């Protein structure tokens, strides 16, 4: 049975690790543009970039301007979820799908990194 988690302005469906990594592999192979939002208790930040490399225990995302990189260790205590783009967002019509990476420790207000695929304007 799928579990729904209340997160910010919407809900997130839990995803298995293999499912989540399949989504990231697809983004890597397509060179998809992603919005990366940090949803932490102490701060928030965002940038756009593309998956640079993926292994079973690490994800690297390079900013689209090539000046910054996120290196995320995917330890056994990291969990995943699928998220729908917020309907109220100005760019919601460009958003395709989202993946939420929940970071330890466990708890209802745990920190997360939200990766959302965007359709690039032609």
C-alpha positions in Angstrom: 0.0 0.0 0.0 1.3 3.4 -1.0 1.9 5.9 1.8 1.1 9.6 1.3 3.1 12.2 3.2 1.9 15.8 3.7 4.8 18.1 2.5 4.5 21.9 2.2 1.6 22.7 -0.1 1.0 19.2 -1.3 1.3 15.5 -0.9 4.1 13.1 -1.7 3.8 9.4 -2.5 6.6 7.2 -1.1 8.7 5.6 -3.8 11.1 2.7 -3.5 14.8 3.3 -4.0 14.9 1.4 -7.3 12.0 3.3 -8.7 13.5 6.6 -7.6 16.9 5.8 -9.2 15.1 4.7 -12.4 13.6 8.2 -12.6 17.1 9.8 -12.0 18.6 7.5 -14.7 16.0 8.7 -17.1 16.8 12.3 -16.3 20.5 11.6 -16.8 20.1 9.9 -20.1 17.8 12.7 -21.4 19.9 15.5 -20.1 16.8 16.8 -18.4 16.7 20.3 -16.8 15.9 20.1 -13.1 14.9 22.6 -10.5 16.6 21.6 -7.2 14.9 23.0 -4.1 16.3 22.5 -0.6 13.5 22.3 1.9 15.3 22.3 5.2 14.2 23.5 8.7 17.0 26.1 8.9 17.2 27.4 5.3 15.9 27.1 1.8 17.7 27.4 -1.5 17.2 26.5 -5.1 19.1 26.2 -8.4 18.6 24.6 -11.8 20.9 22.0 -13.2 21.3 18.5 -14.7 22.3 15.2 -13.4 26.0 14.8 -14.1 26.6 11.3 -12.6 24.6 8.7 -10.7 25.8 5.6 -8.8 23.9 3.5 -6.3 25.3 5.6 -3.5 25.8 9.1 -5.0 24.1 11.6 -7.2 25.9 14.6 -8.7 23.9 17.5 -10.1 25.7 20.3 -12.0 24.1 23.8 -12.1 23.0 24.9 -15.6 25.5 27.8 -15.5 28.2 25.2 -14.6 29.4 27.2 -11.5 27.9 25.0 -8.7 27.5 21.3 -8.0 25.4 19.3 -5.6 26.9 16.0 -4.4 24.3 13.9 -2.6 25.3 10.7 -0.8 22.4 8.2 -1.1 23.0 6.2 2.1 20.6 3.5 3.3 18.7 5.9 5.5 17.7 8.2 2.6 14.1 7.8 1.5 12.3 8.9 -1.7 8.9 10.1 -2.8 7.1 11.3 -5.9 5.8 14.8 -5.8 3.4 16.7 -8.0 4.3 20.2 -9.0 2.4 22.8 -7.0 -0.6 24.1 -9.1 -0.1 27.6 -7.8 3.5 27.9 -9.1 4.0 30.3 -12.0 6.0 27.6 -13.7 3.7 24.7 -12.9 2.8 24.3 -16.6 6.5 23.7 -17.4 7.0 21.1 -14.6 6.8 17.5 -15.6 7.4 15.4 -12.5 9.1 15.6 -9.2 11.2 13.4 -6.9 11.6 14.1 -3.2 14.8 12.9 -1.4 14.2 12.7 2.3 17.3 13.0 4.4 17.9 11.6 7.9 17.0 11.7 10.7 13.5 10.2 10.5 10.6 12.4 11.5 7.6 14.2 10.1 9.5 17.5 9.5 12.7 15.9 8.1 14.8 17.8 5.6 14.3 17.1 1.9 15.7 18.0 -1.5 13.1 18.3 -4.2 14.0 17.6 -7.8 11.5 18.7 -10.4 11.9 18.1 -14.1 11.1 21.1 -16.4 10.3 21.2 -20.1 12.7 23.6 -21.7 11.0 26.2 -23.8 11.8 25.7 -27.5 
